[in-house]
């Protein structure tokens, strides 16, 4: 399965100083977005038919939680015809589309072990000896895992 990383212009109701996306709720035909601003937490409410995020969530799988990156809303969705059609219908709101395979989003067991070992204070040499691999292999696993984490979290 392929995924698309979409960078969207936030709707006009979104505060310009929003720096973190904390979640959403769909209730009674409205989408409520919770965002953090310099003034505190704010709730942005819009009708479902106005919100491109709602349309994406109802026509595809949304991976992880959306994020605000550089003033743009970053959403990872599975690639399908409905999403492609939505993108073409809402081109003014779409800033950037990046294709990605599912392997770019999943942290393997070995990568998880390397991250845990390094987080527990071990160095690359120690982790390499524990796993019977080279120091370069551990470094590459660490680098790949960090890249995947940055895609998921940022």
N, C-alpha and C positions, 0 to 999 in steps of 0.2 A: 504494500500500500504506500502511496506517495502522500506527502503532506505539503501544504503551502504555508509559508510564513508571510502573513499579510501585515503591512504597515498602513494603517488607516488614519486619515485626518479625523480628529475627534469632532463630534457633533457640536453645533453652536452652543448647546446648553452646558457643555463641559467647561469647567473653569480653566482659564489659560495658565494658571499657576499650579495645576494638578501635577504632582510628581510621582504618585504611586496609585496603582489600581488595586483595590482591596477586595473586590467581589461584586456580584450582581445577584438580583432576585427578580423573578418574573412572577407578577401577581396581578390578577384582574385586568389583563390586556395592557399592562404597563411594564416597562423594564426599569428597574432602579439600579443604578451604578453607584457604588461607594468608592470615593476617591479621597486621597489625602492631599491637602493643599497647605500652603504656608499659614493659612488661617485656622486649620484644623480639618476634621473630617467633614465631608459634604456628600449629600446624596443628590444624584442627578436623575431625574425621572423623565421618561419619554414614552409615548405610545409605541406599541410593538411595531406597527407598520412604518414608523419613522426611523427605527433603530436598525442599522445595518448589522450590528452585532447579533441582535435577535434573529435576523434572517439567516445569518451564518450558522448560528447555533441550532436553528430548526431545520436546516438543510444539510448539515454535515456534522461530523464529530469535531468538537473543540478539544484540543489537547492542552492540558494544564490550565493555567489561569492567564487571562490576558494581562498585559503589562503596559505601562506608559514608558516609552523609550524616546527621548529627545522630543517630547511633545506630541508624539504619534502613538496611537494605540496599536500594540503588537498582538496579533492573534494567530495561533497555529491551528489550522483546520485540515481535515483530510481532503484530498483532491478528488473532486467528482464533477459531473456535468452541472449540477445545480450551483455549486460554488463558482465555477467558471462563468456561468450565466449571470450570477449576482455581481461578480467582479466587472463584467462587461456592462451591466446596467448601471453600476455605481462608480464608473471610472473617475469622476471628479473627486470622490472620497478616498480612492486607493492611491497611496503614494508609491508603494513598492511591493512586488510579489517575488518571493524567493521559493523555488522548488526544493524539496528535501525528501529523502527516503526515510522510512521509519527507523532504520538502523542509526540514523543521526540523532535520534531522540531517546534511545534506550541505553541505559548504562548496564554493561554486562557484569556478571558476577566477579570476574577477575578485576575489572576496573573498580568495582565497589570495594573489593579487598584492598587494592592498592590505595584508594582514597582513605579507607579506614586506618590502614597501617601508618600512612603519612600523617593523618590527623592525630594518631596516638603517639607521635613523636619519633617514629622510626625514620631513618634516612633512606635514600634510594638504594644504597649498597646493601643495607640490611634487608629491605623488602625483596631485592633481587635474589639474595641468598635464600630467603625463606621460600620463594616460589621457583627456585632453580631456573632462573632466566637471567639474561644480561641486564646490566644497569640501563642500557639504552632502551631495551624493551619495556622496562618499568617506567622510564621517563615518557615513552610514547603512549603507554596506557594512561598515565597520569594526565598528559596533555590532552588526549582525546576525551577523557572523562570530564576534564574542566571545560572543554569546548561544548560538550553536550549539556553540562550543567548551566553554562552561561546562556545557552539557547532556551533552556527550560525556564530558568529563573528570571532572566532579564527581559 
